[in-house]
């Protein structure tokens, strides 16, 4: 396991510790600006959020039966492979949900040693709980709300772990499942859970040993009112980061 914890990042900003290793892959996926700006605190999602007019690179894959893939980081201006898996240009939750009770439940799962991480800046508010285990440097479950009128969106992540550790995989799975168990998928929640369980193992197997900037990414299927995206990458000096985005 890496001996430091990688700072997690908001979808709009990157902290200094992760900017160098992550800017290119974020740009490639979302075609968003990557400034390396410091945030007051950081969420679990780790991806910049694009607005409705964001440019699009690659191909959006919404097929829930498709397996995760390994793909390289792309630098601005680099040719985009025709099979490059991209994020939808518009990524915004449009329905309300009981995020406060959900986050309280996440806190009960995290346990009494978890620490609260709440903050607000002109662009967004963020509320989360962070905790550690013997196998994982940091687990985090949070809610991000883009201002002024965004809907609260759940984010879940794990970082600084060994992809081959069975205990770590179990803890990661249980944590990321919290972001599915929100009620947003309605009657399709069990299908969303099955999809996530089927993605985690292959992504971790694919990313194990890859420290050259490549990442593993899932498709972006929708279940009920929510769309899901799972990704894993390695930040040099900090370790592996797996995050689940929901919008």
C-alpha positions in Angstrom: 0.0 0.0 0.0 1.2 3.5 -0.8 2.4 5.4 2.3 0.4 8.6 1.6 -3.2 9.4 1.0 -4.0 11.0 -2.3 -6.2 14.1 -1.9 -9.5 13.5 -3.5 -10.8 16.2 -5.9 -13.9 18.0 -6.8 -15.3 17.6 -10.2 -14.3 21.2 -11.0 -10.9 21.4 -9.3 -7.9 19.4 -8.6 -5.7 19.7 -5.6 -2.0 20.2 -6.1 -1.0 16.6 -5.0 -3.1 15.0 -7.7 -3.2 17.5 -10.5 0.0 16.4 -12.3 -1.1 12.8 -12.5 -4.8 13.3 -13.3 -5.2 16.4 -15.4 -4.7 14.7 -18.7 -7.1 11.8 -18.0 -9.8 14.2 -16.8 -9.4 16.3 -19.9 -9.7 13.3 -22.1 -12.8 12.1 -20.5 -14.7 15.3 -20.0 -13.0 17.8 -22.3 -13.1 20.2 -19.4 -10.5 22.8 -18.2 -7.9 21.4 -15.8 -6.3 24.2 -13.8 -4.8 22.6 -10.8 -6.7 25.1 -8.6 -6.7 24.4 -4.9 -10.0 23.5 -3.3 -11.0 24.2 0.3 -11.8 20.5 0.6 -12.4 17.7 -1.9 -15.1 15.2 -2.8 -15.1 11.5 -3.7 -15.9 11.8 -7.3 -12.6 13.0 -8.7 -14.0 14.2 -12.1 -14.7 17.7 -13.4 -18.3 18.3 -14.1 -19.2 19.5 -17.6 -22.1 21.8 -18.4 -24.7 21.3 -21.1 -22.4 22.9 -23.8 -19.3 21.0 -23.0 -17.3 19.7 -26.0 -17.4 15.9 -26.4 -14.5 13.5 -27.3 -14.8 9.8 -28.0 -17.9 7.7 -27.8 -20.4 7.5 -25.0 -21.2 3.9 -24.0 -24.5 3.4 -22.1 -24.6 -0.4 -22.4 -24.8 -1.8 -18.9 -23.5 -5.2 -20.2 -20.3 -3.8 -21.5 -17.1 -4.6 -19.5 -14.8 -1.9 -18.2 -11.9 -1.0 -20.5 -8.4 0.3 -20.0 -7.6 3.5 -21.9 -4.8 6.0 -21.9 -4.8 9.6 -20.8 -5.1 12.0 -23.7 -3.5 15.4 -23.8 -5.4 18.4 -25.3 -5.1 18.2 -29.1 -4.1 14.5 -29.2 -6.0 12.3 -31.7 -9.0 10.6 -30.1 -9.4 6.9 -30.9 -12.8 6.1 -32.4 -13.4 3.6 -29.6 -12.4 6.0 -26.8 -15.0 5.8 -24.0 -16.2 9.2 -23.1 -18.6 10.8 -20.6 -21.9 12.3 -21.7 -21.6 16.0 -22.3 -24.5 16.7 -19.9 -24.0 15.2 -16.5 -26.5 16.5 -14.0 -29.0 14.9 -11.6 -32.5 16.2 -12.2 -34.5 14.7 -9.4 -34.7 15.4 -5.7 -33.9 12.7 -3.1 -33.5 12.5 0.7 -29.7 13.0 0.8 -29.6 14.1 4.4 -30.9 10.8 5.8 -28.8 8.9 3.3 -25.6 10.7 4.5 -26.6 10.0 8.1 -26.8 6.4 7.2 -23.4 6.5 5.5 -22.0 8.0 8.7 -23.4 5.1 10.7 -21.7 2.7 8.3 -18.4 4.6 8.5 -18.4 4.4 12.3 -17.5 6.7 15.2 -13.9 7.2 14.0 -15.0 8.8 10.7 -14.4 12.5 10.2 -16.8 15.1 8.8 -15.8 17.1 5.8 -18.2 19.9 5.0 -17.5 23.1 3.0 -18.9 25.6 0.6 -17.4 27.9 -2.1 -19.0 30.1 -4.7 -19.4 27.1 -7.1 -20.6 24.3 -4.9 -21.3 22.8 -1.5 -20.0 19.5 -0.2 -20.8 17.3 2.7 -19.0 14.0 3.4 -17.7 11.5 5.9 -14.2 10.0 5.6 -12.7 7.0 7.3 -9.8 4.6 7.1 -9.3 0.9 7.5 -6.3 -1.4 7.8 -6.5 -2.1 4.1 -7.6 1.3 2.7 -6.0 4.7 3.3 -9.3 6.6 2.8 -12.9 5.8 2.1 -15.3 8.7 1.5 -19.0 9.1 1.0 -20.4 12.5 0.2 -22.9 14.8 -1.4 -22.0 17.5 -3.8 -24.4 20.3 -4.9 -23.4 22.7 -7.7 -24.6 26.2 -7.1 -26.9 28.0 -7.5 -29.5 25.4 -8.6 -27.9 22.0 -8.8 -29.4 18.8 -7.3 -27.4 17.1 -4.6 -25.4 14.2 -6.1 -23.9 11.3 -4.2 -20.2 10.5 -4.6 -18.3 7.5 -3.2 -14.6 6.6 -3.4 -11.7 4.6 -2.1 -8.0 5.4 -2.3 -4.6 4.1 -1.3 -5.2 0.3 -1.4 -3.9 -2.8 -3.0 -6.1 -3.9 -5.9 -5.4 -7.6 -5.2 -6.5 -7.5 -1.5 -9.7 -9.4 -1.0 -10.4 -7.5 2.2 -9.9 -4.2 0.4 -12.2 -5.2 -2.5 -15.0 -6.1 0.0 -14.7 -2.8 1.8 -14.6 -0.9 -1.5 -17.7 -2.7 -2.8 -19.6 -2.0 0.4 -18.7 1.6 0.3 -19.5 2.2 -3.3 -22.8 0.4 -3.0 -23.9 3.2 -0.7 -24.0 5.5 -3.7 -26.4 3.1 -5.4 -28.6 2.7 -2.4 -30.1 6.2 -2.6 -33.5 5.5 -4.0 -32.6 7.3 -7.2 -32.8 4.1 -9.3 -36.2 3.2 -7.9 -37.3 -0.3 -8.9 -34.0 -0.7 -10.8 -31.8 -0.4 -7.7 -31.0 -4.1 -7.6 -30.0 -4.0 -11.2 -27.7 -1.1 -10.5 -26.2 -2.9 -7.6 -25.6 -6.0 -9.7 -24.0 -3.8 -12.4 -21.6 -2.2 -9.9 -20.6 -5.5 -8.4 -19.8 -6.8 -11.8 -17.6 -3.8 -12.6 -15.4 -3.5 -9.5 -13.5 -6.8 -9.8 -12.6 -6.4 -13.5 -11.6 -2.7 -13.0 -9.2 -3.6 -10.2 -7.8 -6.5 -12.0 -7.1 -4.3 -15.1 -5.6 -1.4 -13.2 -3.3 -3.6 -11.0 0.3 -2.7 -11.9 -0.7 0.1 -14.3 1.2 3.2 -13.0 1.7 5.0 -16.3 -1.3 7.2 -16.5 -3.7 4.7 -18.0 -7.1 4.3 -16.3 -10.0 1.8 -16.2 -13.4 3.1 -17.0 -16.9 1.7 -17.1 -19.8 2.4 -19.4 -22.3 5.0 -18.2 -25.6 3.1 -17.9 -28.7 4.6 -16.5 -30.9 2.8 -13.9 -34.1 4.6 -13.0 -33.3 8.3 -12.6 -29.6 7.9 -12.1 -26.6 7.4 -14.4 -23.5 5.7 -13.0 -19.8 5.9 -13.9 -17.0 3.9 -12.3 -13.3 4.7 -12.8 -10.0 3.7 -11.4 -6.6 5.3 -11.8 -3.2 5.5 -10.1 -1.7 8.7 -8.8 2.1 8.5 -8.6 3.2 8.7 -5.0 -0.3 8.3 -3.6 -1.8 5.0 -4.9 -4.9 3.7 -6.6 -8.2 5.7 -6.5 -11.5 4.1 -7.4 -14.6 6.4 -7.6 -18.3 6.1 -8.4 -20.1 9.1 -9.9 -23.8 9.4 -9.9 -25.8 12.0 -11.8 
